Amino acid sequence: MPRFLLSLAMVFVIAALLPAVTYAKNNKTDDAKGELKLEDLFPEKSLFGPSARGTEFSADGRYAAYLYRPYKERRHGSDLWIYDFKTGEAERITDIGMMSKFQRSSRIVIEDRLKKHKPEADKEEKPADEKEKSDDKEEEKDKDKDDSKKEDEEKTEEQLEAEREIYLNVSEKDADDEYAPVYSGIASFQWHPTENRILMISEGDVYLIDDLDAPEPVRLTKTDERESQIAFLPDGSGYTVRRDDAVLRFTFGEHLVEQLSPNLPSGENLSQYAISPDGKRMVLISRTRDYSGGRTVDIIRYRDRFAKSDSVPRQVSDDEVKPQTIKVYLYEFDAAETEHADLIQIFEETIDEPRDVISSPRWSLDNEQVTFCFFDQENSEVQIRLAKWPSEKELAEATKTAKRERQKDFGTKMTEAKKKDTEDRTPGRRGPRGGSTAAPELLKIDAKTVYQFKHYGGPNTPGMVSPDFAGDNKSIVFISEQSGFRHVHLLDPLYESVRQLTSGHFEVYPIRFSDDHKQLFVTATKQSAAQLMVYVLDLEEGELTRLNKEDGTFSDVAVSNDGKRMIGNYVTFGELTELVAQNEKGKVTTITDSHPDEAKAMVEIEPEFFEYENRHGHTIAGMMFKPEGWKKRDKHPLLIYVYGGPLGSRHSVNDGSYSSDGYFFQMYMAQKHGYVTIVVDPRGQSGYGGLFEKSNFEQVGKPQVEDLVDGVKFMTENYNTDDQRVAVYGWSFGGFQTQMCLYTEPDVFQVGMAGAGPTQWENYNSWYSTGTVGPSRKGKPDQEKYSLIPLAKNLKGKLLLVHGMEDTNVLFQDTMAVYRALLKAGKETNVELFLDPTGGHGLGGDVKRLGRMRKYEEFLLRTIGEGKSE
């Protein structure tokens, strides 16, 4: 054969063999990777790193600060980091070495890290001859501190730098050592109002960073008390901080420390406060509290040779709510310096319902007005209040009334004292004192109710109303659900009229105002209920403009004052949560790298979003995993994950939500066992408007059952799922909802796995149940009518009840009660128990996540079976 023909033949042979070689190579790679395993998806130590938090821009908008710790430091506290929009670089401003100069706890952590890094050979016992020499010099083991200090001083710069390199780079051994000392890190920080300086709190003390180019913390306080709520003075000349029940003012360069908060009347405690923009006035909220309310219930612990009972506090719906008085005061600092300051009471109310709410008071930019709101749960009424700083005439009238009342009260007490002296015949008894010069005069000038409305929407919305002033110092901006969804409204207090600024079937959540209060930066679900985007709202025009470039879900967002730059945590399916920055040109930069490669590989499979209409015409959101190679002609079992209760503003169908149940187990059952798996947000969930969130009231669980039944029908008709093999599961409220489905629609739902469900609402905490489930009278367990106990007898399918026996949130006794009801109904072959003897509400005792998922998998395969039907 000619040589060129031989060469050509070889080419064809090699070409023919290439697919086989490639296939073998891929198979080898697949074998190396191994099949999809629960052990990989649910490792003992989470593969997901911490996210950044507390993002905030400097006044000039060049820098954004945030608190963050890398993955290897996940066990420790966060440090302060700065992102420079000019250079596009992030820098760590604080670290454990820096804080060790001030904190003994940090030095202990450093010692532990250095000890762990020490070579094993150095830790081994010395040879016998060396040991004898050591014994002869026993006194050398007890060198005094001066010698130790001298030894440290004798270390070379190279040695110190090597040690620094060791303790700043946390080892894997330290990262997972739960019994090793912990670095506290930085708790909070605040930017200077005009300069690039930062105040921060660590372990309850205050520190100042003056120069970002050469950051070096300066310690400002060293006390046993823990400082909080740190804030620069409006002109940056000092700062204020809360210490216990007092608000203190520190001025840089001065020795005087001033207490700004006044002495409150006896029995009242400082709750909240806000200082006016000019730093001269304060509005504060006080509370009186009776701590004797509620009851205790017993839980049983099985940790020792014999079981022990332990009492935990509990306040249920039929318990009496011990009333507390709540008051709002105005106070002026300048007058306080000459002890002429008056305490001006502008509001007083008795809180006697679990969900009564008062918002944090806010000042107008001209320092003359204060607004706040109060929600009375009993009559479902929201009051927006407005208080103007009183005129001289109003102050004079109020002072005259206050003195008259004080003298009258003093006279009454003096008369009673004289009478008692006469009756006791005890000479020298003294009457009441005239009062302390430190105590301010108590004046009363009521704040005006400028708008009030009935709230019949979601139970969490009243806490989000949060009125604040627009830039004109007249209009009040607030969040309301009056249109059916949480939207921004503008109130004209003069005419008590309201204009809705945003509208539509989506929700809006404020981030902050621009400095002039003409713009409001918000996140909103405008584009999709599953995605939370960043917008700016023009308060004059009412125009809502999107700021973020990428589609997805944003959290912990900060926006520069001019609205041109933003920073925040960003996630979307297929990617993990990272801090991103977007500059004025729309360029997006990922700042953090928080997760190991193993975690990134775990989220490559993306669910498919879908919607369907329930029987009433409401749009229900869901997301789905389909088996690999899914074809509509094949029937697959259907697995539904549900929560179904209100969660503030959160729900389960979110872009980038990598939850154990809603993502990883759903993905696993689809890929490994051929299930079609879905997550559904039925009525009852938050984030879809008031009708959804309030739907449980006096019919808890029923709307969700309807929506889930309609969902099964939708999946059967559109995805050919097997309506004879339908399983549902959930946790907490979802555990209740799972049982509700199996007890009330046993022909639709054949299998359920119910985790820690509150099956007896009369036993759950009153704050949640009275807002979500229904009202109740004192001493009357009215919510007993919503119990699942009477419905349990209807069970036809297979049910797995899961609970932690030390659960102090949803009591384990609830699961025992429903289990007894099932046994009494002859359902012993229909129900199984899976218990964590030392677990709490999320288990985590003897049963870890992996163990729970293994049980789920085994239970489903035993009851529903594998993949598609033949």
C-alpha angles and dihedrals in degrees: 000000000000114000095243091053090050090051091048091051090052090052091054092048092050091046090051091050096047096083090050091048091047091047091050091048092050091046090051090051091048090049090051091050092045128208124304107284134185088225089064095046095045108035119174090248116046116246092211118098128217120276127231118261142182096042114186136165127231117243093258092048094234097109135042119197126203142166116246145151127197122244095264090054093051092121092057137064126276128262131216116266132183128208114203111209091195096058098023091230133127121216132191107232101185133031140169093268091055094047093044088076087070107024129064089197090061091050090053090054091050091051090051093051093049091048092052091050094052110112114261090237090063090054095054120102114272120250117272095255092051089047091055091051088049091051090054089057100046091143090065090067090063102055114159125247094263091061091049091050091049090052090053091049090053092060112111123240088251092055093048091048091049091052090048090052089053100049095041092054104063115215124227088246092058094041092064100033102115092180097053123098117276130228109229098207124185119330101191143340143193134204123236110256094242109005135059095255127120136210116202141176125224124173089349096305130108125242133181128214109198103175124040091192091060104018113197119158118233114206113231102175136030110180140138089237119080117241121217142167093043117189137169116241111256092257093042093240092125141330145255127227137178118239113182105304095343133086111213131197122211121189118202112247094016129100096211117103112195129201106221099183114083127233104272124218115275115288095019124116130197110255108166137353142182128196120218118253091255092050095236103103139043137205115200140178122218130192136196114206137192107207095190096088129105129034140255127245130194127243122186122233120203099191099110138049090277126031117255131202122227127193121226128184118256135175113191131187097269095048118106112257107227104229121237127193117233122197136181120211138186120213135178121215100200092059090045091065089067092038090246095112118124125210105229115202111206101168140024128176138158115235110210104149126076094239102041106135137197118187127224108272119244132205127224115241090250090059092235104102141047129197134189139148136232126203118204107202095196095063097023091236128150117202121194108203130199126195123186120202102263122252122239089261093051091047091050092051092046091047091051091051093046093051091048091051092045093051091047091051091046091051092050092051092046091052090050091049093051091049091051091048090053094048094047094041087218113149120217098030110152128220126223119308121249092242139262123289087223092062113090123227110265111230126182122213112154122228112239122246101232097174135011133175141168115256116209097157134093118341093235099051100082089065089057099053091094102164118213136170126266119224094270089069088231111069121072122217119208143158118245139169095211091118091051095262132064105267140158117264132188118217125201102205093193093063095020089231127142133213121194110226101187126034142172140081094305138079134247127208120189121232101180145307125261111253092263092047091232093115131043120206112212145164117231142177091225097128097038136351086229094057131061112206133183121249141168119225119206104217094203099047097027090227117154113207125186115234106182120082100202123069115235143073122318129194138168088030127178125186126197116248093254091051093237100109132043140179130190148125112290131192138167131168110283091032133068128235112279136159111257133186126208118197131207091274093055094253111150121212125187107223106181133051101199106161137059121244091256090064093049091053091053096064102050094108111081125203122230119243119223141168136206138179120247123219091275096051098256117142111242119199126217145158128215145200117205125196117261109273092017115181124185093230090067121080116226131183115256122231118190126195115197141170103174103180134100116277104177099259099337132102137169104252100075132144106251098013104148099182122162094242104027097046117011101039092040092050091046096052090049096047099036104034106023099248124149102229128193139182113211132194104204126180107298095057123110125241098048099084137280096291091061098045095046096043094101094062109121091345102058114186097002099100090048092053090052092049093047092048088051088048092055089051091049092051092047093051098041105030101024093236116173107261090198092060107052123144128183130189141170146153133248104339084010089055089055090045093051091055092044089056094050094045098045102032103029093155093057101042113046100174135029139180110199119191122198095328121181095232093167108051092186086069097051125093116286097228092065102031099048091053097040109028109028147285125296137192126233110272092004117101092212092162090066087092089069093057119124092217096094091046097051093087089070094068113126104160133054121291131190114199114202125188144151109237093216094051110143094180104054103018117237088227088074091064091045091052094053091043090055090049090053092049091049088052091054094251096130092124092047098055135060132183126222110183137181105212093201100027131117131207092308094035106233096149116092090338115067127189092267092054092051092050092048089054091048092050094048092046094050095047090048094049107026100022134211130323128298125008119247 
